[in-house]
Amino acid sequence: MTDYCTRCFDGNDASVFPYYGLAPHTHYKQNGVIGSTVVLPKSEWPENFEEDETAPGSGIYTHCPECGAGKTEEIS
């Protein structure tokens, strides 16, 4: 049994989650070349993304939305 799915497999018997990166975004092409990157509105961000308070527009993708790899249980 593995702790990841094919969507989040890192190629070395583990999951890529969690990882730090740019917030969910899209790329606009101009003449076939990426001209700009635009961060999506927060209302469109998935539940597995947590924005970094010190670096708006970046943050942590906490777990795989397909299999849950990287997800930790909260301690109450």
C-alpha positions in Angstrom: 0.0 0.0 0.0 1.2 3.5 -0.8 0.6 6.9 0.8 0.0 8.7 -2.6 -1.8 8.4 -5.9 -0.6 8.8 -9.5 -1.6 12.5 -9.4 0.8 13.3 -6.6 3.6 10.7 -7.0 7.0 12.4 -6.9 8.8 9.5 -8.8 10.7 8.5 -5.6 8.1 6.5 -3.7 6.5 9.5 -2.0 4.0 12.3 -2.5 4.9 15.8 -3.6 2.6 17.2 -0.9 2.9 19.4 1.0 4.7 22.0 -1.1 5.2 25.7 -1.3 4.3 27.6 -4.4 2.5 30.3 -6.3 -1.2 30.6 -5.5 -3.6 29.0 -8.0 -3.1 31.0 -11.2 -3.5 31.1 -15.0 -1.1 32.0 -17.8 -2.0 34.3 -20.6 -0.2 33.8 -23.9 0.7 36.5 -26.3 1.8 35.3 -29.8 2.2 31.8 -28.4 4.5 32.9 -25.5 3.5 33.2 -21.9 3.0 36.9 -21.4 1.8 37.1 -17.9 0.7 35.1 -14.9 -2.4 36.1 -13.0 -3.4 34.8 -9.6 -7.0 33.6 -9.5 -9.5 35.2 -7.1 -9.4 33.7 -3.6 -12.9 32.4 -4.1 -11.5 30.0 -6.7 -8.7 28.6 -4.6 -9.0 24.9 -3.6 -9.4 23.9 0.0 -5.9 22.4 0.0 -4.1 25.8 -0.5 -3.2 28.0 2.5 -1.8 31.5 1.6 1.4 32.6 3.2 0.6 35.7 5.3 4.1 37.1 4.7 4.0 36.6 1.0 0.6 37.2 -0.5 0.0 35.2 -3.7 2.1 32.3 -2.5 1.5 29.6 0.0 1.4 25.9 0.8 -0.5 23.2 -1.0 -1.2 21.1 2.0 -2.4 17.8 0.6 -3.5 16.0 -2.5 -7.1 16.7 -3.3 -7.5 13.3 -4.9 -6.0 10.9 -2.3 -5.3 13.1 0.7 -1.6 12.5 0.8 0.1 15.1 3.0 -3.0 15.7 5.0 -2.5 15.8 8.8 -5.2 15.5 11.4 -5.7 18.5 13.6 -5.0 18.1 17.3 -7.8 19.5 19.5 
